[in-house]
Every structure is written in structure tokens, then in C-alpha cells.
Amino acid sequence: MAEDIYREVDEELKAERMRAVARRYAGVAVAAAVAVVAGAGLWSWKLAQHKALDQAATGTYLVALRQTDHLPDQVGSSPVPLVGKAQSGLDALQKLATSGDQGVATLARMQEAAVQAARGDVPAALAAWNAVQDNPAADPALRSIATLLWCQHQLDTGDIPTLRSRLSLLAGQGKAWNGLAVEALAVLDVREGHKDDARQKLSALVDSAETPAGVRNRAQGMMQALDPSAG
């Protein structure tokens, strides 16, 4: 009887350790994805590709981009209220996202999502990303980024089959977001307690020459955290 109790406690401790690893690396993965795509650089680059855009819409977008470039840090669990130029910028982005040229509308929706995520309104950010990834007329590159960020922000709480289905579209040899997508899938493996599956994915990331250095380093760290002999 005592042996059975000890075994149950040991198994529960291992399960909790894996859940903790999943929570820890879900946060790291989100930060990594945001670091890859955040800021005005990507949006400005994509904007330059739309040479026939309405100049007024383009100007409005660039102004809103500057107004929402620096936001206050989130404190607590409630979204940070926006004031002044930041709120005006968000209002302009939301208006652009529902009107005008498709290219500007998509960029505005992506920036709106980034603003909402930065201020702590995750449901609003998820809705904006979802609108982009579900829009067949949107730029394919931005749809992929929206899918990745939509998934990254729900790794710890979202519906696992849905997350796996969307991430699988980004994973695969030669795909731009393969490293981050496989990393996220490994986090989901840990969340479900599938340690061996997670280690297999992480090992493949470590061994692949296509894996970005940051993703490889995190994969190595996560493998060490999953090692029962560590710590």
C-alpha cells in the first residue's frame, strides 16, 4: 500500500514538473515570436510592396503606427487603458482594418492585434489575428504570421487539437516558420504529458541546420528541463 502511494506521488510530481515546463516555455515561445514580428519594420516593409495603395490610407496607417509604437507596460491582469495619441492610433487602425485597400487593411489589423496584445487584451488580439488568418484575400505571409501568433498566445490554455491543426500548416521542411511551429508543438506535447514526443521534436530542431539559433538554444534548454535527472 505504501509503495503504491509513493508511486502515485512520484508520478504526480513528474506530471506537475512537465506542466511547469510547458507553462515556462509557452511564455518563452510567445516572446520569441513577438520579437520576430513586432515593431514597425515588418509592417513598413510589407507596406512598401503595395505601390498602388491609396495615399490617404497609407498616411493614416503610418501615423497610427507611430502613435501606437510605444505603449505602457501591462500591470496586473486587466488591460492597460490607452490615452491620448495611443488611443487615437488604435481607433485609426480599427477603422482602417474594416475599410480601404486590402493591403493597408491587413497591416492595420495586424498592428491592432500587436497593440491589444501589448496592453494585455489578449481576447481582442486573438480576434484580430483570427480575422487575418481567416481572410483569403490577405497577404499569405501575414496570414502565416497571424496564425503563429494566434497559436503562440494560447499554448498554455487553448484547445490543443485546434492549435495542433493550425500549427501543422506552418511546420515542414523549408517553411519559414517551421522552427517556431515545431517548438510550439513540442510545448503542447509537454502540456499533454507526452514527454517522448516532445523530446523527439526538440531533438530534430537541435539537429537541423535550418533551425534558427534562438530556437535551437531554447530547444536544448527545454530538453534539459525535461530530463528527469536534471535539477
RODOVEX-671227 format. One record per residue (C-alpha): residue number from 1; chain; x, y, z. Coordinates in Angstrom, 2 decimals. Example, Ala and Ser with C-alpha at 12.3 -4.5 7.8 and 13.67 -1.06 7.14 Angstrom:
BEGIN
+-----+---+---------+---------+---------+
:   k : c :       u :       v :       w :
+-----+---+---------+---------+---------+
:   1 : A :   12.30 :   -4.50 :    7.80 :
:   2 : A :   13.67 :   -1.06 :    7.14 :
+-----+---+---------+---------+---------+
# end
This chain:
BEGIN
+-----+---+---------+---------+---------+
:   k : c :       u :       v :       w :
+-----+---+---------+---------+---------+
:   1 : A :    0.00 :    0.00 :    0.00 :
:   2 : A :    2.74 :    2.48 :    0.97 :
:   3 : A :    4.66 :    1.62 :   -2.19 :
:   4 : A :    1.57 :    2.37 :   -4.30 :
:   5 : A :    1.13 :    5.73 :   -2.59 :
:   6 : A :    4.77 :    6.66 :   -3.17 :
:   7 : A :    4.45 :    5.68 :   -6.82 :
:   8 : A :    1.33 :    7.83 :   -7.26 :
:   9 : A :    3.02 :   10.81 :   -5.59 :
:  10 : A :    6.11 :   10.37 :   -7.75 :
:  11 : A :    4.02 :   10.21 :  -10.92 :
:  12 : A :    2.06 :   13.31 :   -9.92 :
:  13 : A :    5.27 :   15.22 :   -9.19 :
:  14 : A :    6.62 :   14.27 :  -12.62 :
:  15 : A :    3.36 :   15.35 :  -14.25 :
:  16 : A :    3.43 :   18.68 :  -12.44 :
:  17 : A :    7.06 :   19.18 :  -13.45 :
:  18 : A :    6.11 :   18.69 :  -17.10 :
:  19 : A :    3.17 :   21.08 :  -16.78 :
:  20 : A :    5.52 :   23.66 :  -15.28 :
:  21 : A :    7.95 :   23.20 :  -18.17 :
:  22 : A :    5.10 :   23.67 :  -20.64 :
:  23 : A :    3.99 :   26.90 :  -18.95 :
:  24 : A :    7.55 :   28.20 :  -18.81 :
:  25 : A :    8.38 :   27.53 :  -22.43 :
:  26 : A :    4.97 :   28.61 :  -23.71 :
:  27 : A :    5.85 :   32.06 :  -22.40 :
:  28 : A :    9.32 :   31.95 :  -23.95 :
:  29 : A :    7.90 :   30.90 :  -27.30 :
:  30 : A :    5.39 :   33.75 :  -27.28 :
:  31 : A :    8.13 :   36.26 :  -26.51 :
:  32 : A :   10.28 :   34.83 :  -29.29 :
:  33 : A :    7.51 :   35.05 :  -31.87 :
:  34 : A :    6.66 :   38.60 :  -30.89 :
:  35 : A :   10.33 :   39.56 :  -31.10 :
:  36 : A :   10.48 :   38.18 :  -34.63 :
:  37 : A :    7.49 :   40.08 :  -35.99 :
:  38 : A :    6.90 :   43.06 :  -33.67 :
:  39 : A :    7.72 :   46.66 :  -34.40 :
:  40 : A :    7.26 :   48.91 :  -37.37 :
:  41 : A :    9.95 :   47.29 :  -39.52 :
:  42 : A :    7.97 :   44.34 :  -40.88 :
:  43 : A :    4.78 :   46.31 :  -41.38 :
:  44 : A :    6.66 :   49.12 :  -43.16 :
:  45 : A :    8.39 :   46.59 :  -45.41 :
:  46 : A :    5.09 :   44.97 :  -46.35 :
:  47 : A :    3.55 :   48.38 :  -46.88 :
:  48 : A :    6.26 :   49.30 :  -49.40 :
:  49 : A :    5.19 :   46.33 :  -51.53 :
:  50 : A :    1.75 :   47.82 :  -52.11 :
:  51 : A :    2.77 :   50.60 :  -54.50 :
:  52 : A :   -0.75 :   51.35 :  -55.70 :
:  53 : A :   -2.22 :   51.95 :  -52.26 :
:  54 : A :   -4.41 :   54.94 :  -51.62 :
:  55 : A :   -2.08 :   57.64 :  -50.34 :
:  56 : A :   -4.52 :   58.92 :  -47.73 :
:  57 : A :   -4.96 :   55.44 :  -46.22 :
:  58 : A :   -1.22 :   54.88 :  -46.28 :
:  59 : A :   -0.59 :   58.16 :  -44.47 :
:  60 : A :   -3.23 :   57.39 :  -41.86 :
:  61 : A :   -1.70 :   53.98 :  -41.26 :
:  62 : A :    1.83 :   55.34 :  -40.82 :
:  63 : A :    0.62 :   57.98 :  -38.36 :
:  64 : A :   -1.28 :   55.33 :  -36.36 :
:  65 : A :    1.82 :   53.15 :  -36.41 :
:  66 : A :    3.89 :   55.88 :  -34.77 :
:  67 : A :    1.14 :   56.64 :  -32.26 :
:  68 : A :    0.99 :   53.04 :  -31.08 :
:  69 : A :    4.70 :   52.27 :  -31.28 :
:  70 : A :    5.36 :   52.76 :  -27.54 :
:  71 : A :    2.80 :   51.52 :  -25.07 :
:  72 : A :    2.79 :   51.35 :  -21.25 :
:  73 : A :    3.70 :   48.03 :  -19.68 :
:  74 : A :    0.83 :   45.85 :  -18.56 :
:  75 : A :    0.32 :   45.78 :  -14.80 :
:  76 : A :   -1.88 :   43.10 :  -13.27 :
:  77 : A :   -4.44 :   41.05 :  -15.16 :
:  78 : A :   -6.50 :   43.87 :  -16.66 :
:  79 : A :   -5.69 :   45.53 :  -19.99 :
:  80 : A :   -3.77 :   48.80 :  -19.74 :
:  81 : A :   -6.08 :   51.69 :  -20.71 :
:  82 : A :   -4.84 :   53.75 :  -23.64 :
:  83 : A :   -4.95 :   57.53 :  -23.59 :
:  84 : A :   -4.20 :   60.37 :  -25.95 :
:  85 : A :   -2.32 :   59.53 :  -29.13 :
:  86 : A :   -2.15 :   55.83 :  -28.36 :
:  87 : A :   -5.95 :   55.55 :  -28.19 :
:  88 : A :   -6.31 :   57.68 :  -31.32 :
:  89 : A :   -3.85 :   55.42 :  -33.09 :
:  90 : A :   -5.75 :   52.28 :  -32.10 :
:  91 : A :   -9.04 :   53.85 :  -33.24 :
:  92 : A :   -7.49 :   54.70 :  -36.60 :
:  93 : A :   -6.13 :   51.17 :  -37.02 :
:  94 : A :   -9.52 :   49.63 :  -36.28 :
:  95 : A :  -11.17 :   51.92 :  -38.82 :
:  96 : A :   -8.57 :   51.15 :  -41.49 :
:  97 : A :   -8.93 :   47.41 :  -40.83 :
:  98 : A :  -12.57 :   47.49 :  -41.96 :
:  99 : A :  -12.25 :   49.77 :  -44.97 :
: 100 : A :   -9.99 :   50.82 :  -47.82 :
: 101 : A :   -7.27 :   48.93 :  -49.62 :
: 102 : A :   -6.90 :   45.25 :  -48.69 :
: 103 : A :   -3.16 :   45.62 :  -48.14 :
: 104 : A :   -3.49 :   48.51 :  -45.68 :
: 105 : A :   -6.48 :   46.85 :  -44.01 :
: 106 : A :   -4.47 :   43.70 :  -43.28 :
: 107 : A :   -1.49 :   45.65 :  -41.98 :
: 108 : A :   -3.80 :   47.71 :  -39.77 :
: 109 : A :   -5.41 :   44.57 :  -38.37 :
: 110 : A :   -2.00 :   43.08 :  -37.58 :
: 111 : A :   -0.86 :   46.23 :  -35.81 :
: 112 : A :   -4.16 :   46.38 :  -33.95 :
: 113 : A :   -3.51 :   42.85 :  -32.68 :
: 114 : A :    0.02 :   43.79 :  -31.62 :
: 115 : A :   -1.30 :   46.79 :  -29.69 :
: 116 : A :   -4.01 :   44.76 :  -27.97 :
: 117 : A :   -1.52 :   42.04 :  -27.00 :
: 118 : A :    0.96 :   44.61 :  -25.68 :
: 119 : A :   -1.68 :   46.26 :  -23.49 :
: 120 : A :   -2.85 :   42.90 :  -22.14 :
: 121 : A :   -6.15 :   42.50 :  -24.01 :
: 122 : A :   -5.42 :   39.01 :  -25.32 :
: 123 : A :   -9.00 :   38.20 :  -26.45 :
: 124 : A :   -9.03 :   41.31 :  -28.65 :
: 125 : A :   -5.60 :   40.41 :  -30.04 :
: 126 : A :   -6.73 :   36.86 :  -30.80 :
: 127 : A :   -9.81 :   38.15 :  -32.60 :
: 128 : A :   -7.68 :   40.44 :  -34.77 :
: 129 : A :   -5.17 :   37.70 :  -35.64 :
: 130 : A :   -8.01 :   35.32 :  -36.38 :
: 131 : A :   -9.55 :   37.84 :  -38.77 :
: 132 : A :   -6.28 :   37.98 :  -40.72 :
: 133 : A :   -5.66 :   34.24 :  -40.87 :
: 134 : A :   -9.26 :   33.61 :  -41.99 :
: 135 : A :   -9.10 :   36.22 :  -44.77 :
: 136 : A :   -8.23 :   34.51 :  -48.10 :
: 137 : A :   -7.52 :   37.91 :  -49.68 :
: 138 : A :   -4.86 :   38.81 :  -47.12 :
: 139 : A :   -1.14 :   38.58 :  -47.87 :
: 140 : A :   -0.09 :   34.91 :  -47.37 :
: 141 : A :    2.98 :   35.93 :  -45.35 :
: 142 : A :    0.88 :   37.97 :  -42.94 :
: 143 : A :   -1.71 :   35.20 :  -42.69 :
: 144 : A :    1.06 :   32.80 :  -41.62 :
: 145 : A :    2.35 :   35.23 :  -39.01 :
: 146 : A :   -1.18 :   35.80 :  -37.71 :
: 147 : A :   -1.67 :   32.04 :  -37.40 :
: 148 : A :    1.59 :   31.64 :  -35.50 :
: 149 : A :    0.85 :   34.46 :  -33.06 :
: 150 : A :   -2.74 :   33.29 :  -32.57 :
: 151 : A :   -1.39 :   29.89 :  -31.55 :
: 152 : A :    1.56 :   31.19 :  -29.51 :
: 153 : A :   -0.71 :   33.22 :  -27.25 :
: 154 : A :   -2.81 :   30.15 :  -26.37 :
: 155 : A :   -0.23 :   27.43 :  -25.85 :
: 156 : A :   -0.96 :   27.21 :  -22.13 :
: 157 : A :   -4.77 :   27.35 :  -22.26 :
: 158 : A :   -6.11 :   26.91 :  -25.80 :
: 159 : A :   -7.84 :   23.93 :  -27.38 :
: 160 : A :   -5.00 :   21.56 :  -28.20 :
: 161 : A :   -6.47 :   19.88 :  -31.33 :
: 162 : A :   -7.21 :   23.29 :  -32.86 :
: 163 : A :   -3.74 :   24.57 :  -32.02 :
: 164 : A :   -2.10 :   21.46 :  -33.47 :
: 165 : A :   -4.16 :   21.74 :  -36.65 :
: 166 : A :   -3.13 :   25.34 :  -37.27 :
: 167 : A :    0.49 :   24.88 :  -36.29 :
: 168 : A :    0.83 :   21.89 :  -38.59 :
: 169 : A :    0.18 :   24.23 :  -41.53 :
: 170 : A :    3.32 :   26.17 :  -40.59 :
: 171 : A :    5.54 :   23.16 :  -39.87 :
: 172 : A :    7.54 :   21.37 :  -42.52 :
: 173 : A :   10.94 :   21.31 :  -44.19 :
: 174 : A :   11.78 :   24.64 :  -45.78 :
: 175 : A :    8.80 :   26.55 :  -44.38 :
: 176 : A :    9.62 :   29.98 :  -42.94 :
: 177 : A :    8.07 :   29.38 :  -39.52 :
: 178 : A :    8.90 :   25.68 :  -39.15 :
: 179 : A :   11.22 :   26.16 :  -36.16 :
: 180 : A :    8.75 :   28.16 :  -34.09 :
: 181 : A :    5.84 :   25.94 :  -35.13 :
: 182 : A :    7.62 :   22.72 :  -34.12 :
: 183 : A :    8.75 :   24.36 :  -30.88 :
: 184 : A :    5.13 :   25.22 :  -30.13 :
: 185 : A :    4.01 :   21.69 :  -30.96 :
: 186 : A :    6.63 :   20.39 :  -28.51 :
: 187 : A :    5.19 :   22.66 :  -25.82 :
: 188 : A :    1.77 :   21.16 :  -26.48 :
: 189 : A :    3.29 :   17.67 :  -26.16 :
: 190 : A :    4.61 :   18.62 :  -22.73 :
: 191 : A :    1.28 :   20.12 :  -21.76 :
: 192 : A :   -0.38 :   16.78 :  -22.54 :
: 193 : A :    2.34 :   14.80 :  -20.78 :
: 194 : A :    3.83 :   13.31 :  -23.98 :
: 195 : A :    7.44 :   13.73 :  -22.95 :
: 196 : A :    8.96 :   11.40 :  -25.54 :
: 197 : A :    7.14 :   13.12 :  -28.40 :
: 198 : A :    8.34 :   16.49 :  -27.15 :
: 199 : A :   11.95 :   15.30 :  -26.92 :
: 200 : A :   11.77 :   13.90 :  -30.46 :
: 201 : A :   10.60 :   17.23 :  -31.88 :
: 202 : A :   13.14 :   19.21 :  -29.86 :
: 203 : A :   15.96 :   16.89 :  -30.87 :
: 204 : A :   15.04 :   17.36 :  -34.53 :
: 205 : A :   15.20 :   21.13 :  -34.05 :
: 206 : A :   18.62 :   20.90 :  -32.43 :
: 207 : A :   19.96 :   18.70 :  -35.23 :
: 208 : A :   18.55 :   20.68 :  -38.16 :
: 209 : A :   20.81 :   23.18 :  -39.91 :
: 210 : A :   17.70 :   25.21 :  -40.81 :
: 211 : A :   16.78 :   25.89 :  -37.17 :
: 212 : A :   17.43 :   29.49 :  -36.09 :
: 213 : A :   19.99 :   29.82 :  -33.28 :
: 214 : A :   17.47 :   31.14 :  -30.77 :
: 215 : A :   15.06 :   28.28 :  -31.38 :
: 216 : A :   17.89 :   25.74 :  -31.17 :
: 217 : A :   19.09 :   27.17 :  -27.84 :
: 218 : A :   15.59 :   27.07 :  -26.38 :
: 219 : A :   15.09 :   23.51 :  -27.64 :
: 220 : A :   18.28 :   22.45 :  -25.89 :
: 221 : A :   17.16 :   24.16 :  -22.70 :
: 222 : A :   13.74 :   22.56 :  -22.82 :
: 223 : A :   15.28 :   19.10 :  -23.35 :
: 224 : A :   17.42 :   19.63 :  -20.25 :
: 225 : A :   14.35 :   20.74 :  -18.28 :
: 226 : A :   12.52 :   17.58 :  -19.34 :
: 227 : A :   15.41 :   15.34 :  -18.26 :
: 228 : A :   14.35 :   13.55 :  -15.03 :
: 229 : A :   17.95 :   13.65 :  -13.83 :
: 230 : A :   18.15 :   17.47 :  -14.16 :
: 231 : A :   17.72 :   19.75 :  -11.15 :
+-----+---+---------+---------+---------+
# end
